[in-house]
Amino acid sequence: MTDSGANLRKLLVVEDDPGLQTQLKWAYEDYQVLVAGDHDAAIELLRAEEPDVVTLDLGLPPDPDGTREGFRTLKAILEAKPDTKVIVVSGHGERASALTAIASGAWDFYQKPIDIDELGLIVARAFHVRELEVENARLAEQGSSDNRVLGGMITGAPEMQKVARTIERVANLDVSVMLLGASGTGKELLARGLHEASGRRDGAFVAINCAAIPENLLESELFGHEKGAFTGAVKTTEGKIELAHGGTLFLDEVGDIPLPLQVKLLRFLQERTIERIGGRKAIAVDTRIVCATHRDLDAMIAEQSFRDDLYYRLAEMVVKIPSLAERPGDAVLLARHFLHQYAPEMNPGVRGFAPDALQAIDEGRWPGNVRELENRIKRAVIMADGKLVMREDLDMAGGEAEGEEAWLNLRSAREAADRVAIRRAMTQSEGNISAAAKLLGISRPTLYDLLKQYRMQA
């Protein structure tokens, strides 16, 4: 046995029999064996050493002839470190104890009397499974990192990657950018990414939702006011445009700016100076404007509820953001990200999604886009009873078939359908070619041929 167990995997043995403690401690020389004789000592060692595998005798003091204290310890272990592989060892009411232990979250059950070699195989298997879980989590995190683009946005869809590349290309150009997309598609995240990719990154990024501020207050929010300009103006206050001097101002829902205020905003864009409410001095401001809206500005211009000259000033570069439904595979990527984000705090026992849940997520329409998906996953994590989020936890009604475009070219239709199916399969399988081929019902060589044919990355 090595003198130091610093580099060995940690095995916690919870056993009140001193003779068996010694036997187990010296039997498993491939592990750093930690020994505890009761509930309190076991939990103290668990918190201090964080072993991946625990063997737990149910007959612990002060109830060595029963199982109550053992099951209390099992519950405490899983609450403190849910990913622990607990092997329950007992000679008390074997079948009933086994069923209760597994139902309570134990990884395996072993009946006394103990055979050191046989128990050793179970312990080795538990460590192997835990190592696979750690590696899968590492690969999932690496995959999540690989799928991050501008502003930290998570996507594997070429449609969204094209948007990111466009924004990166214009980030250092002194042009106004308008982001067009439905609610919840990540417009503010992209605007922040544009700011961070530009030469203004050291300046402030200031965001304002024009639809969330009452019309009579919006002018003051944007342009600021002088002391005494109106009732309640007890001090001079800078507006958002001024606060973003040297940086970027993000105007969300710019289509909700009233017409009189549109004139004042247009003047700022033309002259790059502002006047606070109640002020008489023009203030030079170097602020880049990035704006967004989900409204149809062309229709608003036709109805004369939005100025066309302001539109052309704001929309020097227009970027259209696809909805989540137009980004095949991204819903699953994002769902996994949100689960890993919320589960540790809200329901630590949750580790992933059941296959039917992933299918429901992948096939969902998501009219509220990423914001709706995030809220749905957060709720599902809270509601999940086991280690996996099930379809029913998502509370999703069965979706209706999407309307299909009447393709005139069968080859184009086939290629488009193939690309969507392959992208979804690769996402669900986390890039595993064999698993993706199985989902698609084809062989691995066929999938490789399709990836090559369509110039898609494996």
C-alpha positions, -999 to 999 in steps of 0.1 A, spaced: 0 0 0 14 34 -9 24 58 20 3 86 7 -32 85 -7 -31 120 -21 -34 108 -57 -57 79 -50 -95 78 -55 -113 83 -22 -136 56 -8 -155 63 24 -164 32 45 -192 38 70 -190 8 93 -193 5 131 -175 -29 135 -138 -21 143 -126 -55 129 -145 -50 96 -132 -14 94 -96 -26 95 -103 -54 71 -119 -31 45 -93 -4 50 -64 -27 42 -82 -47 15 -86 -18 -9 -51 -6 -15 -60 10 -48 -81 36 -30 -76 61 -2 -99 45 23 -116 68 48 -134 52 77 -164 65 98 -182 46 125 -214 67 128 -236 93 111 -218 124 123 -183 111 114 -195 100 80 -210 134 71 -180 152 84 -156 131 63 -179 135 32 -179 173 34 -141 174 41 -129 148 16 -157 146 -10 -153 109 -18 -169 96 -50 -179 62 -36 -193 53 -2 -200 18 13 -227 22 40 -236 -3 67 -273 3 76 -268 -9 112 -251 22 127 -252 33 163 -273 42 182 -294 16 163 -269 -11 153 -296 -38 151 -319 -18 129 -317 3 98 -331 37 108 -298 54 114 -283 39 82 -311 53 61 -308 87 78 -271 87 69 -279 77 33 -303 106 30 -278 130 45 -250 118 21 -271 123 -10 -283 157 2 -248 169 8 -233 154 -24 -259 140 -48 -235 126 -73 -220 102 -47 -222 65 -55 -235 49 -23 -233 11 -19 -256 0 9 -244 -30 29 -268 -48 52 -280 -80 66 -313 -66 79 -344 -77 61 -325 -81 29 -351 -76 2 -371 -49 20 -339 -30 28 -326 -33 -7 -358 -19 -22 -359 9 3 -322 17 -3 -325 18 -41 -357 39 -39 -339 63 -16 -311 69 -41 -285 43 -33 -264 32 -63 -263 -5 -53 -270 -29 -25 -248 -57 -11 -260 -83 14 -239 -94 43 -218 -114 50 -192 -95 31 -170 -111 4 -141 -86 0 -134 -95 -36 -171 -94 -46 -177 -61 -29 -145 -48 -44 -158 -54 -79 -189 -34 -71 -168 -6 -57 -146 -6 -88 -176 -4 -111 -190 25 -91 -158 44 -95 -158 37 -132 -194 49 -136 -185 81 -117 -155 87 -138 -176 84 -170 -201 109 -155 -173 134 -148 -159 130 -183 -193 134 -199 -199 166 -179 -165 178 -190 -172 171 -227 -207 187 -224 -191 218 -209 -164 218 -236 -192 214 -262 -211 243 -247 -180 264 -248 -174 255 -284 -209 265 -293 -206 300 -278 -204 329 -302 -206 367 -300 -217 379 -266 -216 343 -251 -246 333 -272 -250 295 -274 -257 282 -308 -247 255 -333 -270 267 -360 -253 281 -392 -282 307 -394 -272 322 -360 -234 319 -366 -239 339 -398 -257 366 -377 -227 366 -352 -202 369 -381 -221 398 -396 -222 417 -363 -185 410 -357 -177 424 -391 -195 457 -384 -185 460 -347 -155 483 -354 -173 504 -381 -189 536 -370 -224 527 -382 -258 523 -364 -270 488 -362 -306 476 -361 -314 442 -348 -348 428 -361 -362 397 -344 -390 383 -323 -392 387 -286 -368 365 -267 -343 358 -296 -314 374 -278 -312 409 -292 -297 425 -261 -272 397 -258 -260 403 -294 -260 441 -288 -237 436 -258 -216 413 -279 -213 439 -306 -202 465 -279 -176 441 -265 -162 434 -300 -159 471 -308 -133 497 -300 -158 511 -275 -156 481 -252 -139 501 -225 -169 526 -225 -203 520 -209 -229 497 -224 -263 513 -215 -296 495 -223 -331 510 -222 -364 493 -231 -384 521 -248 -416 501 -244 -412 498 -206 -410 535 -198 -441 557 -198 -442 582 -227 -440 612 -205 -408 599 -188 -390 585 -218 -376 619 -230 -360 625 -196 -346 590 -195 -330 594 -229 -319 631 -228 -317 639 -190 -330 671 -174 -318 701 -155 -326 709 -119 -360 725 -117 -370 716 -153 -403 701 -140 -420 693 -107 -398 667 -90 -366 676 -108 -346 683 -76 -312 678 -93 -296 678 -127 -297 642 -141 -278 629 -171 -298 608 -196 -290 574 -211 -275 589 -242 -251 610 -222 -243 581 -198 -232 560 -228 -207 587 -239 -177 568 -254 -197 536 -254 -229 521 -267 -265 528 -262 -289 499 -268 -324 511 -276 -347 480 -272 -382 482 -288 -373 514 -306 -406 512 -325 -424 523 -293 -407 557 -293 -435 584 -298 -433 606 -329 -424 639 -310 -394 622 -294 -384 606 -327 -377 641 -340 -353 648 -310 -336 615 -314 -331 622 -351 -315 655 -343 -290 639 -320 -281 613 -347 -275 641 -372 -257 666 -350 -243 644 -322 -253 669 -296 -282 668 -271 -300 693 -249 -313 682 -215 -349 690 -207 -349 725 -193 -314 731 -206 -301 757 -231 -267 743 -238 -258 718 -265 -238 690 -251 -216 670 -275 -220 633 -270 -200 604 -287 -224 575 -283 -230 547 -307 -266 536 -312 -277 500 -315 -314 494 -316 -338 465 -318 -375 459 -323 -399 430 -330 -423 454 -347 -428 458 -385 -412 492 -390 -419 492 -428 -456 490 -419 -453 517 -393 -435 540 -418 -464 534 -442 -488 543 -414 -467 574 -406 -462 562 -370 -425 559 -375 -403 585 -393 -386 571 -424 -356 595 -420 -351 582 -384 -353 547 -397 -325 553 -423 -303 568 -396 -309 539 -372 -307 512 -398 -274 518 -415 -269 481 -409 -299 458 -405 -294 423 -390 -323 399 -389 -322 374 -361 -339 340 -367 -364 326 -342 -355 296 -322 -377 274 -344 -355 285 -374 -323 273 -356 -325 234 -357 -307 218 -328 -303 250 -308 -332 243 -285 -315 211 -272 -282 229 -268 -298 257 -248 -319 234 -228 -288 215 -216 -271 248 -207 -301 260 -187 -304 227 -169 -267 228 -158 -272 264 -148 -303 260 -126 -301 224 -113 -273 228 -88 -293 255 -69 -329 244 -75 -328 206 -76 -292 192 -73 -304 156 -80 -313 165 -116 -286 154 -141 -301 155 -176 -331 149 -198 -350 117 -207 -351 110 -244 -388 119 -247 -381 152 -231 -353 160 -256 -376 151 -284 -403 174 -271 -378 202 -268 -364 197 -302 -398 196 -319 -412 225 -299 -422 257 -317 -411 280 -289 -431 312 -298 -414 329 -269 -380 318 -282 -351 315 -258 -368 333 -230 -397 309 -231 -373 279 -233 -353 291 -203 -385 296 -182 -398 262 -192 -365 244 -183 -363 262 -150 -398 250 -141 -390 215 -152 -359 213 -131 -379 223 -100 -407 198 -108 -385 168 -117 -387 140 -92 -358 119 -104 -324 124 -120 -338 131 -154 -363 157 -166 -392 139 -182 -415 151 -209 -443 157 -184 -421 179 -163 -419 203 -193 -457 206 -193 -457 208 -231 -488 201 -251 -483 179 -282 -472 201 -311 -490 202 -344 -471 196 -376 -454 227 -390 -466 241 -422 -445 229 -450 -433 250 -479 -443 236 -513 -409 228 -527 -407 227 -564 -372 212 -565 -371 177 -549 -334 176 -547 -334 210 -527 -362 197 -505 -343 165 -498 -311 183 -489 -328 208 -467 -346 180 -448 -314 160 -445 -295 190 -431 -321 197 -405 -324 160 -394 -286 156 -393 -281 188 -373 -307 177 -348 -293 142 -345 -258 155 -340 -270 179 -313 -290 153 -294 -261 129 -295 -236 156 -285 -215 151 -316 -213 113 -313 -213 99 -349 -224 64 -340 -253 77 -318 -264 102 -344 -264 76 -371 -285 54 -349 -310 82 -343 -312 88 -381 -316 51 -389 -286 50 -411 -250 35 -409 -220 54 -398 -204 54 -433 -236 68 -447 -237 96 -422 -200 104 -430 -209 105 -467 -238 129 -460 -217 152 -439 -191 153 -466 -217 158 -493 -234 187 -475 -201 201 -462 -213 199 -427 -189 196 -397 -189 163 -378 
